[in-house]
Amino acid sequence: MSELNRQNRIIEVLGKRPFLTVRDLQGQLGVSAATIRRDIDKLDQSGKAQKVYGGIAALDGSAAPGRHAAKPYDENRDLAVEAKQAIAEEAATLVRDGDSVIIHGGSTCFYLGAKLAHRNVRLYTNSMPLIAFLSDRGSCSLTVAGGELHREPGIIHPTAPAPPFYASKFFLGAQGIGRDGLLESHPLLVRTIIDLSANADQVVVLADSRKFAIRARSVALPLSRVGVLITDDGLSDRDAKMLENAGITIRIVALSPDAV
């Protein structure tokens, strides 16, 4: 397949999916990761798509309507792992001994919870994978959400009011981030995020730079509610300016130059 045909094929698939990893494209096109990265660079330079950490994203509004569904937890867990772990490491430095924190579902938040497993903290979570991990391998004080298990996002959605757990910080991720705020496709996630944010003094978002290219259908929280956002050094100047204008403190972690 010629370079032009490969790049046209990438644009065609981006019309159906808002984000593709290098690995996704290797499977689609049957070429090396180095070839895929060169194609990504050229599509980014030509303005046909956006290079992001781990792969390539459709430009705003270019993906087909209704296709911005969140990936299942097990699938999402294996994307941008280096960035997620580095972001979680930075997030852990914001937690002091004796703190009470809320950690939402999601793979980056899972890495944070694992780093706090043996810290002197009180931790509340609705993340089923994190609950399972901490129950077996943690010693921190753990309070868990009660309700219905939703397996794809890997969260427990309360069927009754959440326990009166108040925290200094609420750590969460997002499917996407834009000028309107933190974006999600799953309505249960939107409702849970709104409810949990009301029980915390500060909202801290953990989001690798891919998330700024994804547009999900519902706003979970406005940017004005976010105090700190931790991301990787793939953050664009435009998106950094958007966050700064909203009064958000940005913390950036550096990644290895060959990560994409």
C-alpha positions as semicolon CSV with decimal commas, in nm:
position;residue;x (nm);y (nm);z (nm)
1;M;0,000;0,000;0,000
2;S;0,139;0,340;-0,097
3;E;0,198;0,621;0,152
4;L;-0,095;0,820;0,010
5;N;-0,329;0,520;0,031
6;R;-0,223;0,452;0,389
7;Q;-0,288;0,809;0,493
8;N;-0,625;0,814;0,318
9;R;-0,715;0,494;0,500
10;I;-0,618;0,649;0,834
11;I;-0,844;0,949;0,767
12;E;-1,126;0,714;0,664
13;V;-1,104;0,518;0,992
14;L;-1,083;0,841;1,193
15;G;-1,420;0,929;1,045
16;K;-1,563;0,644;1,253
17;R;-1,340;0,655;1,562
18;P;-1,209;0,974;1,729
19;F;-0,872;0,824;1,829
20;L;-0,643;0,552;1,695
21;T;-0,331;0,415;1,858
22;V;-0,015;0,324;1,669
23;R;-0,098;-0,039;1,748
24;D;-0,450;0,001;1,607
25;L;-0,305;0,129;1,282
26;Q;-0,045;-0,146;1,259
27;G;-0,330;-0,396;1,272
28;Q;-0,529;-0,201;1,012
29;L;-0,245;-0,141;0,767
30;G;0,006;-0,421;0,828
31;V;0,313;-0,197;0,842
32;S;0,574;-0,115;1,106
33;A;0,526;0,123;1,397
34;A;0,795;0,350;1,249
35;T;0,601;0,377;0,921
36;I;0,281;0,456;1,111
37;R;0,457;0,730;1,309
38;R;0,584;0,889;0,987
39;D;0,230;0,885;0,845
40;I;0,098;1,041;1,166
41;D;0,360;1,316;1,148
42;K;0,266;1,398;0,786
43;L;-0,109;1,401;0,856
44;D;-0,051;1,628;1,154
45;Q;0,171;1,864;0,953
46;S;-0,085;1,880;0,671
47;G;-0,364;1,967;0,915
48;K;-0,575;1,662;0,826
49;A;-0,560;1,510;1,175
50;Q;-0,396;1,574;1,511
51;K;-0,094;1,389;1,647
52;V;-0,148;1,304;2,014
53;Y;0,028;1,091;2,271
54;G;0,005;0,727;2,164
55;G;-0,145;0,782;1,821
56;I;-0,362;1,016;1,615
57;A;-0,697;1,187;1,669
58;A;-0,966;1,327;1,444
59;L;-0,991;1,703;1,429
60;D;-1,278;1,860;1,624
61;G;-1,609;1,764;1,471
62;S;-1,459;1,536;1,205
63;A;-1,561;1,204;1,354
64;A;-1,902;1,062;1,281
65;P;-2,184;1,167;1,517
66;G;-2,263;0,927;1,798
67;R;-1,934;0,740;1,772
68;H;-1,765;0,893;2,077
69;A;-1,848;0,604;2,309
70;A;-1,608;0,540;2,593
71;K;-1,384;0,235;2,560
72;P;-1,442;-0,048;2,811
73;Y;-1,208;-0,031;3,111
74;D;-1,008;-0,340;3,009
75;E;-0,940;-0,192;2,664
76;N;-0,864;0,159;2,787
77;R;-0,624;0,029;3,054
78;D;-0,364;-0,063;2,791
79;L;-0,355;0,278;2,618
80;A;-0,090;0,545;2,694
81;V;0,034;0,345;2,994
82;E;0,360;0,541;3,034
83;A;0,172;0,870;3,047
84;K;-0,090;0,739;3,290
85;Q;0,170;0,604;3,531
86;A;0,372;0,926;3,523
87;I;0,058;1,134;3,581
88;A;-0,043;0,913;3,873
89;E;0,305;0,948;4,024
90;E;0,274;1,327;4,010
91;A;-0,079;1,315;4,152
92;A;0,042;1,113;4,452
93;T;0,266;1,404;4,553
94;L;-0,047;1,613;4,613
95;V;-0,168;1,372;4,883
96;R;-0,043;1,428;5,237
97;D;-0,044;1,178;5,522
98;G;-0,377;1,195;5,701
99;D;-0,566;1,324;5,395
100;S;-0,911;1,205;5,294
101;V;-0,939;1,162;4,917
102;I;-1,196;1,043;4,665
103;I;-1,065;0,848;4,365
104;H;-1,301;0,796;4,072
105;G;-1,302;0,502;3,833
106;G;-1,071;0,487;3,533
107;S;-0,728;0,350;3,454
108;T;-0,516;0,655;3,542
109;C;-0,700;0,685;3,874
110;F;-0,635;0,314;3,933
111;Y;-0,260;0,378;3,910
112;L;-0,293;0,660;4,161
113;G;-0,490;0,444;4,404
114;A;-0,227;0,172;4,377
115;K;0,044;0,425;4,469
116;L;-0,155;0,522;4,779
117;A;-0,218;0,162;4,885
118;H;0,011;0,176;5,188
119;R;-0,012;0,547;5,266
120;N;-0,172;0,687;5,583
121;V;-0,482;0,815;5,403
122;R;-0,858;0,768;5,404
123;L;-0,965;0,673;5,056
124;Y;-1,313;0,648;4,904
125;T;-1,361;0,493;4,560
126;N;-1,628;0,361;4,327
127;S;-1,370;0,182;4,108
128;M;-1,423;-0,194;4,115
129;P;-1,067;-0,273;3,992
130;L;-0,920;-0,042;4,257
131;I;-1,140;-0,187;4,533
132;A;-1,024;-0,537;4,441
133;F;-0,658;-0,429;4,437
134;L;-0,669;-0,243;4,769
135;S;-0,862;-0,515;4,946
136;D;-0,587;-0,765;4,863
137;R;-0,276;-0,548;4,864
138;G;-0,350;-0,227;5,051
139;S;-0,336;-0,107;5,410
140;C;-0,488;0,241;5,375
141;S;-0,831;0,315;5,521
142;L;-1,079;0,222;5,248
143;T;-1,444;0,320;5,204
144;V;-1,624;0,177;4,901
145;A;-1,932;0,284;4,711
146;G;-2,238;0,064;4,744
147;G;-2,477;0,000;4,458
148;E;-2,490;-0,155;4,113
149;L;-2,177;-0,274;3,934
150;H;-2,142;-0,149;3,576
151;R;-1,873;-0,368;3,426
152;E;-1,770;-0,175;3,113
153;P;-1,663;0,145;3,293
154;G;-1,568;-0,070;3,595
155;I;-1,757;0,145;3,847
156;I;-2,015;0,094;4,120
157;H;-2,306;0,332;4,074
158;P;-2,480;0,412;4,404
159;T;-2,843;0,306;4,428
160;A;-2,878;0,512;4,747
161;P;-2,714;0,835;4,864
162;A;-2,338;0,804;4,900
163;P;-2,200;0,782;5,255
164;P;-2,104;1,116;5,414
165;F;-1,741;1,100;5,302
166;Y;-1,587;1,444;5,260
167;A;-1,244;1,484;5,105
168;S;-0,979;1,745;5,050
169;K;-0,936;1,625;4,690
170;F;-1,142;1,443;4,429
171;F;-0,920;1,275;4,168
172;L;-1,081;1,182;3,838
173;G;-1,011;1,134;3,471
174;A;-1,221;1,227;3,169
175;Q;-1,309;1,076;2,836
176;G;-1,244;1,411;2,673
177;I;-1,168;1,773;2,763
178;G;-1,281;2,087;2,583
179;R;-1,383;2,447;2,642
180;D;-1,713;2,332;2,789
181;G;-1,539;2,120;3,053
182;L;-1,478;1,753;3,133
183;L;-1,664;1,536;2,881
184;E;-1,814;1,188;2,915
185;S;-2,041;0,967;2,704
186;H;-2,173;0,739;2,978
187;P;-2,465;0,909;3,161
188;L;-2,392;0,721;3,485
189;L;-2,039;0,861;3,489
190;V;-2,172;1,214;3,445
191;R;-2,413;1,174;3,737
192;T;-2,150;1,014;3,962
193;I;-1,889;1,280;3,888
194;I;-2,132;1,559;3,969
195;D;-2,232;1,393;4,297
196;L;-1,878;1,312;4,413
197;S;-1,741;1,656;4,325
198;A;-1,986;1,809;4,571
199;N;-1,809;1,622;4,853
200;A;-1,457;1,752;4,785
201;D;-1,278;2,082;4,839
202;Q;-1,071;2,053;4,522
203;V;-1,110;1,868;4,192
204;V;-0,789;1,725;4,042
205;V;-0,807;1,591;3,686
206;L;-0,566;1,323;3,564
207;A;-0,570;1,322;3,184
208;D;-0,307;1,236;2,925
209;S;-0,287;1,476;2,632
210;R;-0,492;1,250;2,399
211;K;-0,803;1,354;2,591
212;F;-0,795;1,710;2,451
213;A;-0,868;1,573;2,103
214;I;-1,173;1,368;2,207
215;R;-1,521;1,516;2,208
216;A;-1,776;1,319;2,407
217;R;-2,143;1,418;2,415
218;S;-2,202;1,527;2,778
219;V;-2,036;1,778;3,011
220;A;-1,964;1,621;3,350
221;L;-1,802;1,928;3,511
222;P;-1,722;2,278;3,383
223;L;-1,357;2,383;3,373
224;S;-1,434;2,641;3,643
225;R;-1,479;2,354;3,893
226;V;-1,131;2,211;3,827
227;G;-0,846;2,324;4,051
228;V;-0,553;2,122;3,913
229;L;-0,500;1,926;3,592
230;I;-0,207;1,687;3,549
231;T;-0,113;1,584;3,196
232;D;0,188;1,494;2,982
233;D;0,414;1,711;2,770
234;G;0,207;1,644;2,458
235;L;-0,028;1,922;2,573
236;S;-0,061;2,182;2,297
237;D;-0,008;2,553;2,356
238;R;-0,370;2,614;2,257
239;D;-0,505;2,372;2,516
240;A;-0,267;2,501;2,783
241;K;-0,397;2,853;2,719
242;M;-0,756;2,728;2,748
243;L;-0,680;2,577;3,090
244;E;-0,492;2,883;3,212
245;N;-0,781;3,109;3,109
246;A;-1,010;2,892;3,321
247;G;-0,785;2,945;3,625
248;I;-0,661;2,585;3,635
249;T;-0,316;2,499;3,771
250;I;-0,140;2,278;3,515
251;R;0,118;2,017;3,612
252;I;0,304;1,856;3,321
253;V;0,501;1,532;3,335
254;A;0,778;1,466;3,084
255;L;0,772;1,147;2,879
256;S;1,038;0,970;2,678
257;P;1,077;1,127;2,330
258;D;1,003;0,800;2,146
259;A;0,680;0,731;2,335
260;V;0,456;0,817;2,039
